[in-house]
């Protein structure tokens, strides 16, 4: 009986060490940048953006060094894409209904 108890405790201890190792690996991987291209905030230094007066911002998304802003001015909905470093507008796309 004593030998079985020691074997059981050894197995449980080994299982716990395994769980701790897996947990540590998951925490380490999530804290690291996945492919080395994660944005650290230095790509975005925009101080201000220009949209028409009275426009309602629907969404703003920062990705790949650009900032995409969707807004509604009256009945017209548009998308403006801004450069993340300079803040200048790269492109404006009107959204048309069919």
C-alpha positions as CSV (number, residue, x, y, z in Angstrom):
1,X,0.0,0.0,0.0
2,X,2.8,2.4,0.8
3,X,4.5,1.8,-2.5
4,X,1.3,2.5,-4.4
5,X,0.8,5.8,-2.4
6,X,4.4,6.9,-3.3
7,X,3.8,6.1,-7.0
8,X,0.5,8.0,-6.9
9,X,2.1,11.1,-5.3
10,X,5.0,11.0,-7.8
11,X,2.5,10.9,-10.7
12,X,0.5,13.8,-9.3
13,X,3.6,15.9,-8.8
14,X,4.8,15.2,-12.3
15,X,1.4,16.1,-13.7
16,X,1.5,19.4,-11.7
17,X,5.0,20.2,-13.0
18,X,3.7,19.6,-16.6
19,X,0.7,21.9,-16.1
20,X,2.9,24.6,-14.7
21,X,5.3,24.3,-17.7
22,X,2.4,24.5,-20.1
23,X,1.0,27.6,-18.3
24,X,4.4,29.3,-18.3
25,X,4.8,28.6,-22.1
26,X,1.4,30.0,-22.9
27,X,2.0,33.2,-20.8
28,X,5.4,33.6,-22.5
29,X,4.0,33.2,-26.0
30,X,1.2,35.6,-25.5
31,X,3.5,38.3,-24.0
32,X,5.8,38.1,-27.0
33,X,5.1,39.6,-30.4
34,X,3.9,36.8,-32.7
35,X,5.9,37.4,-35.9
36,X,8.0,40.4,-35.0
37,X,5.7,42.9,-36.9
38,X,3.5,43.9,-34.0
39,X,2.9,47.6,-33.7
40,X,4.6,49.1,-30.7
41,X,2.8,52.5,-31.0
42,X,5.7,54.3,-32.7
43,X,4.1,54.0,-36.1
44,X,1.2,56.3,-35.0
45,X,2.1,59.9,-34.1
46,X,-1.0,61.6,-35.5
47,X,-1.8,64.7,-33.5
48,X,-5.1,65.6,-35.3
49,X,-7.3,64.5,-38.3
50,X,-9.6,66.5,-40.4
51,X,-13.1,65.4,-41.1
52,X,-16.1,67.6,-42.2
53,X,-17.7,69.8,-39.5
54,X,-20.7,68.2,-37.9
55,X,-19.7,64.7,-39.1
56,X,-20.4,61.7,-36.9
57,X,-17.6,59.2,-36.6
58,X,-18.8,55.6,-37.0
59,X,-15.6,53.8,-36.6
60,X,-11.8,54.3,-36.5
61,X,-9.3,51.4,-37.0
62,X,-5.5,51.5,-36.8
63,X,-3.8,48.8,-38.7
64,X,-0.6,48.4,-40.9
65,X,0.6,51.9,-40.3
66,X,-2.7,53.6,-41.4
67,X,-5.7,54.9,-39.6
68,X,-9.1,54.2,-41.3
69,X,-12.0,56.5,-40.2
70,X,-15.5,55.9,-41.3
71,X,-17.9,58.9,-40.8
72,X,-21.3,60.1,-41.7
73,X,-21.9,63.7,-42.7
74,X,-25.6,64.2,-43.3
75,X,-26.8,61.5,-45.7
76,X,-23.3,60.8,-47.0
77,X,-21.1,58.1,-45.5
78,X,-17.4,58.1,-46.3
79,X,-14.2,56.3,-45.4
80,X,-10.9,58.3,-45.1
81,X,-7.5,56.6,-44.8
82,X,-4.8,58.5,-43.1
83,X,-1.0,57.8,-42.9
84,X,-0.1,56.9,-39.4
85,X,3.1,58.9,-39.2
86,X,2.4,62.1,-41.1
87,X,-1.4,62.3,-40.5
88,X,-2.1,63.3,-44.1
89,X,-5.1,61.8,-45.9
90,X,-4.1,59.0,-48.3
91,X,-7.5,58.4,-49.8
92,X,-11.2,59.1,-49.4
93,X,-13.8,56.6,-50.4
94,X,-17.5,57.5,-50.6
95,X,-19.8,54.7,-49.5
96,X,-22.7,54.5,-52.0
97,X,-25.9,52.6,-51.5
98,X,-27.3,50.4,-54.3
